[in-house]
Amino acid sequence: MLCASKPKKDKPKRLKPNGILSFSDHHMKENEIESNVTSRRLFRLLRKGKRTYSFLKGE
């Protein structure tokens, strides 16, 4: 899981073609998370859990 407020220090990794980007961030509001991740159409919302959002690569 990736926390949007803490960038990873290691090398960036590529998401597999059918991979899922999943993260939670307690600093951002629900509408901010969804709009920030989907705004460039690179990802689309797959499901929203209690505290975690899961996105698929956009098509």
N, C-alpha and C positions, 0 to 999 in steps of 0.2 A: 504494500500500500504506500502511496505517495502523499506526503503532507505538503500542500501548496505553499504554506508559510515557511517551510524549511527546504531550500533547494538542496538537491543531492550534490555532494562534492566529487563523486566519482564521474567517470566518463558517461556522457549521455548514451542511453540505450534506445534501440529501435523497437517499436512495437510490432509484433508479428502481424501478418495480414488480418487474421481474425482475432487478434489479441484484444484484451479489455484493459482500458485505463481506469483504475479505481482509486479514489482518494477521499479523504475527509479534511475539512478545514473549519475549525471552530471560530475563526476570525471573520469569515465571509458569510453573508446572508445567502439564503437559498437561491434567490433570483440572480445574485452576483455569480455564484458558482456556475449555474447553468449557462448564463449568457457569456461569461468569460471563456468557458471551455468550448462552447458551440459557435461562437461568433464568426470564426473564420471557416466554419464548416469542415474542419479537420476531424471533428468528433461529433457524434450524436448520442444523446442520452439513451442508455439501455435500460437502466433501472435506478431507482432512488431507494436506498435503505433507510434505516432509522438515523444513521450518522454517516453513511458512505454513499457516494455517487459513483456509478459505473457507466463508462462511455465506450462506444465502439468507434473505430476509425470511420470517418465520413466517406461517402461514396461519390 
